[in-house]
Amino acid sequence: VLVLHQTVPQGKREPVGLEGAATMAMAAELAERGYVTLAPDSITAGDRIDKFGAFDTRGHYLRCPGLSAMGKMLHDAQRAIDVLEASADVDAERIGAIGHSLGAEEAVLLAAFDQRVRACVASCGYATLAAESNRLCWARDEWFSYMPKLRPLLVRGKLPGWDWDDVIRLIAPRAFFQYTAENDQIFPESRSAHQAALAAGDAWSLYNASERFTARLGAGRHDFPDEQRREAYRWHDRQLRRTPADD
């Protein structure tokens, strides 16, 4: 399982349980369940923080002016899957991706565009572009700019020709689990993410694969609480494991 961290300067040290929030130690918890896990640093985090500081993408755009930060993250995630595939301990037909917040956005896009991801878990990753009151957060002109080529369109109050439900549909009929926090302080319009997932879920029905799709809406804030995380792990087991894990 590829484990993608949230927007924290500690980077990979949080999902492996060395620093940060206990609810984010997903790489360590999944390893305890018997999975091979890989938790790389995102650009601008952990050992990849450059002179501009954590989550400042100026250095990235100086190095790669034609490649969005999200594009670079996805490229790196695909190379991480290459590493997992090459491991003698990994079944290349049973690779998953899991992430929270920034890591969730990355996991969803990765699963959409890389068929090697057989199961994807995304927690608190977005509000839809249509519902988002601060759409420019996706194309900032400073700090962390995910997709700057969207900025001219968003400045004019226009929407791109896609939204997150379209991205999620690309994952079907492979397995997808989304957890959304109703009172998410990072994405105040978070309920739109749950609605987008439910709308996209029709794609799994077309494949007669509804058992591979789950969307949960919780009452909490921007976190992946114990109960919901354990449910996601059990779901992951059903999608990827040959034998059940001890819960």
NORZI-V539805 format. One record per pair of residues at least 24 apart in sequence whose ideal C-beta (glycine too) atoms are under 10 Angstrom apart, sorted by the first residue. I is the first residue (numbers start at 1). J is the second residue. Records with the same first field share a line. If there is no record, write none. Layout:
I = J / J
This chain:
1 = 26 / 27 / 30 / 31 / 33 / 35 / 36 / 37 / 38 / 39 / 84 / 90 / 94 / 95 / 96 / 97 / 98 / 117 / 119 / 121 / 233 / 236 / 240
2 = 27 / 36 / 37 / 38 / 39 / 40 / 77 / 78 / 80 / 81 / 83 / 84 / 95 / 96 / 97 / 98 / 99 / 103 / 106 / 107 / 110 / 111 / 116 / 117 / 120
3 = 27 / 28 / 29 / 30 / 31 / 35 / 37 / 38 / 39 / 40 / 80 / 96 / 97 / 98 / 99 / 100 / 103 / 107 / 121
4 = 38 / 39 / 40 / 42 / 73 / 76 / 77 / 80 / 97 / 98 / 99 / 100 / 101 / 102 / 103 / 104 / 105 / 106 / 107 / 110 / 122
5 = 39 / 40 / 41 / 42 / 45 / 46 / 99 / 100 / 101 / 102 / 103 / 106
6 = 42 / 45 / 99 / 100 / 101 / 102 / 103 / 104 / 105 / 123 / 124 / 125 / 186 / 222 / 223 / 224
7 = 42 / 44 / 45 / 54 / 55 / 100 / 101 / 102 / 103 / 144 / 186
8 = 42 / 45 / 46 / 54 / 55 / 101 / 102 / 103
9 = 44 / 45 / 46 / 49 / 53 / 54 / 55
10 = 41 / 45 / 46 / 54
11 = 39 / 40 / 41 / 42 / 43 / 44 / 45 / 46 / 47 / 48 / 49 / 54
12 = 38 / 39 / 40 / 41 / 42 / 45 / 46 / 47 / 48
13 = 39 / 41 / 45 / 46 / 47
14 = 39 / 45 / 46 / 100 / 103
15 = 39 / 40 / 98 / 99 / 100 / 103
19 = 46
21 = 100 / 223 / 224
22 = 226
23 = 100 / 123 / 223 / 224 / 225 / 226 / 228 / 229
24 = 99 / 100 / 101 / 103 / 123 / 223 / 224 / 229
25 = 229
26 = 98 / 99 / 100 / 103 / 121 / 123 / 224 / 229 / 232 / 233
27 = 98
29 = 226 / 229 / 230 / 233
30 = 96 / 98 / 121 / 232 / 233 / 236 / 237 / 245
32 = 233 / 245 / 246
33 = 233 / 234 / 236 / 237 / 241 / 244 / 245 / 246 / 247
34 = 237 / 241 / 243 / 245 / 246
35 = 90 / 94 / 96 / 98 / 233 / 236 / 237 / 240 / 241 / 245
36 = 84 / 87 / 89 / 90 / 91 / 95
37 = 84 / 96 / 98
38 = 77 / 80 / 81 / 83 / 84 / 87 / 90 / 95 / 97
39 = 80 / 98 / 99 / 103
40 = 73 / 76 / 77 / 79 / 80 / 83
41 = 76
42 = 69 / 72 / 73 / 76 / 77 / 99 / 102 / 103 / 106 / 144
43 = 69 / 70 / 72 / 73 / 75 / 76 / 144
44 = 69 / 72 / 73 / 143 / 144
45 = 102 / 144
48 = 76
52 = 143
53 = 143
54 = 143 / 144
55 = 102 / 143 / 144
56 = 142 / 143 / 144 / 145
57 = 140 / 142 / 143 / 144 / 145 / 146 / 148
58 = 142 / 143 / 144 / 145
60 = 144 / 145
61 = 145 / 148
65 = 148
66 = 149
68 = 139 / 145 / 146 / 147 / 148 / 149 / 150
69 = 140 / 144 / 145 / 146 / 147 / 148
70 = 102 / 105 / 106 / 109 / 138 / 144 / 145 / 146 / 147 / 148
71 = 109 / 146 / 147 / 149
73 = 102 / 103 / 105 / 106 / 109 / 110 / 146
74 = 106 / 109 / 110 / 112 / 113 / 114
76 = 106 / 110
77 = 103 / 106 / 107 / 109 / 110 / 111 / 113 / 114 / 117
78 = 110 / 113 / 114 / 116 / 117
80 = 110
81 = 110 / 114 / 116 / 117
82 = 116
84 = 116
85 = 116
91 = 118 / 240 / 242
92 = 116 / 118
93 = 118 / 240
94 = 118 / 119 / 239 / 240 / 241 / 242
95 = 119 / 240
96 = 120 / 121 / 174 / 175 / 177 / 236 / 239 / 240
97 = 121 / 122
98 = 122 / 123 / 177 / 224 / 229 / 232 / 233 / 236
99 = 123 / 124 / 125 / 224
100 = 124 / 125 / 179 / 222 / 223 / 224 / 229
101 = 125 / 126 / 184 / 186 / 187 / 222 / 223 / 224
102 = 144 / 146 / 186
103 = 224
104 = 178 / 179 / 180 / 193 / 224
105 = 138 / 146 / 164 / 167
106 = 146
107 = 171 / 176 / 178
108 = 164 / 167 / 168 / 170 / 171 / 176 / 178 / 197
109 = 164 / 167 / 168 / 170 / 171
110 = 171
111 = 167 / 168 / 170 / 171 / 174 / 175 / 176
112 = 164 / 166 / 167 / 168 / 169 / 170 / 171 / 172 / 174 / 176
113 = 167 / 170 / 171
115 = 170 / 171 / 174
116 = 174
117 = 171 / 174 / 175 / 176
118 = 174 / 175 / 212 / 239 / 240
119 = 171 / 174 / 175 / 176 / 177 / 212 / 232 / 235 / 236 / 237 / 238 / 239 / 240
120 = 168 / 171 / 174 / 175 / 176 / 177 / 178 / 236 / 239
121 = 175 / 176 / 177 / 178 / 179 / 214 / 224 / 229 / 232 / 233 / 235 / 236 / 239
122 = 164 / 168 / 171 / 176 / 177 / 178 / 179 / 180 / 193 / 197 / 215 / 224 / 232
123 = 177 / 178 / 179 / 180 / 181 / 216 / 218 / 222 / 223 / 224 / 225 / 228 / 229 / 232
124 = 178 / 179 / 180 / 181 / 184 / 186 / 187 / 190 / 193 / 218 / 220 / 221 / 222 / 223 / 224 / 228
125 = 164 / 178 / 179 / 180 / 184 / 186 / 187 / 190 / 193
126 = 163 / 164 / 167 / 178 / 180 / 184 / 186 / 187 / 189 / 190 / 192 / 193 / 196
127 = 164 / 180 / 184 / 186 / 187 / 188 / 189 / 190 / 191 / 192 / 193 / 194 / 196
128 = 159 / 163 / 164 / 165 / 187 / 189 / 190 / 191 / 192 / 193 / 194 / 195 / 196 / 197 / 199
129 = 154 / 159 / 160 / 162 / 163 / 164 / 192 / 196
130 = 159 / 163 / 164 / 165 / 189 / 192 / 196
131 = 163 / 164 / 187 / 188 / 189 / 190 / 191 / 192 / 193 / 195 / 196
132 = 159 / 163 / 164 / 187 / 188 / 189 / 192 / 193
133 = 188 / 189
134 = 187 / 188 / 189
135 = 159 / 160
137 = 186 / 187
163 = 192 / 196 / 199 / 200
164 = 192 / 193 / 196 / 197 / 199 / 200
165 = 192 / 193 / 195 / 196 / 197 / 198 / 199 / 200 / 201 / 202 / 203
166 = 196 / 199 / 200
167 = 196 / 200
168 = 193 / 196 / 197 / 198 / 199 / 200 / 201 / 203 / 204 / 213 / 215
169 = 196 / 199 / 200 / 201 / 202 / 203 / 204 / 206
170 = 200 / 203
171 = 200 / 203 / 204 / 212 / 213
172 = 200 / 201 / 202 / 203 / 204 / 205 / 206 / 207 / 209 / 212 / 213
173 = 203 / 204 / 205 / 206 / 207 / 208 / 209 / 210 / 212 / 213
174 = 204 / 207 / 209 / 212 / 213 / 239
175 = 204 / 209 / 211 / 212 / 213 / 214 / 235 / 236 / 238 / 239 / 240
176 = 200 / 201 / 203 / 204 / 209 / 212 / 213 / 214 / 215 / 235 / 239
177 = 212 / 213 / 214 / 215 / 216 / 228 / 231 / 232 / 233 / 235 / 236 / 239
178 = 213 / 214 / 215 / 216 / 217 / 232
179 = 214 / 215 / 216 / 217 / 218 / 220 / 223 / 224 / 225 / 228 / 229 / 231 / 232
180 = 215 / 216 / 217 / 218 / 220 / 228
181 = 216 / 217 / 218 / 219 / 220 / 221 / 222 / 223 / 224 / 225 / 228
182 = 217 / 218 / 219 / 220 / 221
183 = 218 / 219 / 220 / 221 / 222
184 = 218 / 220 / 221 / 222 / 223
185 = 221 / 222
186 = 221 / 222
187 = 222
190 = 217 / 221 / 222
191 = 217
193 = 217
194 = 218
211 = 235 / 238 / 239
212 = 238 / 239
214 = 238 / 239
